[in-house]
Amino acid sequence: MEAKILPIYNAEGKEIDTIKLNPSVFDGIVNNDAIYQAVNLYRANSRRGLAATKTRGEVSGGGKKPWRQKGTGRARVGSTRSPLWRHGGVVFGPHPRDFSYTIPNKIKLLALRSSLNAKVNENSLIVLDALNIEKPKVKDALKVFSNLKLTNAKDKASVLLLLDKLPESLKLSLRNIDFIDYNIAQNTNAYEVLKSKKMVITKGALTKLIDRLKI
């Protein structure tokens, strides 16, 4: 398969070079089954599983029998905390549990590779030469994304920025920009890539990501 070529932009938003994508990673194939498994895994592992209800034995009170067993003409009742009564316990209600599980690492990498190919196929992947912000200023970070014509995003975290390193000054500059979600390229996952509308990756981060994914 012929390798795809993407332009490389600088912080001023000008095209300064091109990069040929590694065909072993960017082959244009999107494996929907792998993506489905990876997204379900991420969302399940993000669940805290804290929902809880009390059974009739855990609800306070109800120790006394409401009325005698026979002779009243009413149904027999052993406790006011019966699930049939108001303020009673809950039958088969949720209890704290762990929703997390694992899938093979090969499927995770296949899903990530497929999500990156989907971004390339949609022309939603932007390669940035470098992102260097010496002083922690949100204004300086916004200027870069304005030059790339990405500041008109209305949805939160609609732009994913992947970096090869994250200096403290850059981290402070990005943390208050609500339409940007950022991460180190080696730590990204398929769900993070797919939920963003546009993805910006530095040249160094792309190299490290390809090293992680290439067969």
Secondary structure, 3 states (H helix, E strand, C coil): CCCCEEEEECCCCCEEEEEECCCCCCCCCCCHHHHHHHHHHHHHHHCCCCCCCCCCCCCCCCCCCCCCCCCCCCCCCCCCCCCCCCCCCCCCCCCCCCCCCCCCHHHHHHHHHHHHHHHHHCCCEEEECCCCCCCCCHHHHHHHHHHCCCCCCCCCCCEEEEECCCCHHHHHHHCCCCCEEEEEHHHCCHHHHHHCCEEEEEHHHHHHHHHHHCC
